[in-house]
Amino acid sequence: QQQQQQQQQLYALDHHCYHMGGPLAEGDMEDIKFKGQIHPCVVCPWHKYKISLKTGEGLYKHLDPFATPKQQQQKPKTKSRGKKQRVHGILEQNGRVFVRLNTATEIKYESDHYASEEFQSRMRGKR
């Protein structure tokens, strides 16, 4: 019997979900096939939004409410809402893991709001 070894990959992204700030560290993991590739995703525990750890895209199963009965029998297609979550670079060196923060400002991600100083200071004030 041949055993397949699953390659372990590390990913880093902003802690709060782009949708409403849910704590992604508490979310489940799910592999989703999209454009011929498997995307490991974190599932936000608040509203079940699925976010690709590779790309930061919000992925979902598209159901067409106007589909014919025959079309409804087909498996729903995975679609992307676009890149919503800021992802960061990972460097593994001599058994240590380093995160290179993606601080590029030319692209704004919806998750940026929850990483902002304004949001963080509001959250500190609620404690």
N, C-alpha and C positions, 0 to 999 in steps of 0.2 A: 504494500500500500504506500503510495507516494503522498507525502505531506507537503502542503504548501506553506511556506513561511510568509506571513504578512509583514511587509516592510513597515516599520514604524516611522512616522513622520511627525515632526513637531510644527505647530502653528501658533501664531500669536495675533490677536485682534483686540479691539477695544472691548472693555468689560461689559458695557451697557448696550443692549439691543437698540438698533436704529429706530425701531418702531415706537416704543414707549419707555425705553430705558430699563427693560427687564435685565436681571442678573444672569448673563450668559454662562458664568462659571457653574451655575446650578442646573444648566440645561443638559438634556440627554444628547447623545451622538447618534447620527443616522447617516448611512451612505446613500447618496442619491445619484443615479445615472443621469447625466446631462451632456448633450452634444458628444456622445460616444465615450465619455470619461466618467469615472466614479469620483464624485465630490464628497469628501467627508464633510458633514454639516453639523453644526450645533443647533439644537432646537430650543428656542427661547421658552423658558418655563411659564411665562405669563400668557402668551397668546399663540404659542406653537409655530412662530415664524421660523423658517429654516434658512440658515445662513451658511454659505460655502466657506469653509476654513481656508481654501486655496485662494479664492478670488474676492470674498466679501459680498458676493451676489446674494440677493434674496431669491431663493428658489421656491417654486410652488407647482402643484399639479393643476393644470388648466382643465376646467370642466366647462364645456360650452352649453349654456342654458337653452340655446336654440338648435341644438343638435337633433337630428332625426333619431328615431329609435335604433336604427342600425348603427349610426355613429356613436350613440350612447353606450353601445356594447363594447366599443374599442377602449383600450387602456388609455387613461388620461395622459397627456404629454406633459413633461416637465418644462416649465418656462422660467425665465428670469425677470425679476423686477429691476434688474440693473445692479451695479455695485453700490451697495448701501452702507456697508460696514468697512471701516478702515482696518486693513491688515498690516502687520508689521513683519520685518525680516527676522529670520532666526539664523544664528551661527552656532554650530556645535564645534568645540575645539578642546581636545584633550579631556574629554568627559565633562566639560562644562558647557552650559547653554547661555548664550547671550542673545538679547532681543535688541534689534536695531529699530528704533521707533520711526515710523513713517510720518515725518513732519511736513511733507510736501503740502504747500498751501494752494497750488494751482488747481487742485481738484478738491471740492468740498464733498464730504460724505454725510449722510444723514446722522450717522453715529457721532459726528464731531460735536454736536450740541451737548451730548451727555458727557463728553470729555472736557468741555469748556470750563474755564475758571469760574464763570458765572454760575453754572449749574453745580459745580463742586462746592462752591461756597454756600449756596442755598441748601445743599444736602448737609453740610457740616452744621448749619444753623438749626436744622430740624432735630438734631440729636440732643 
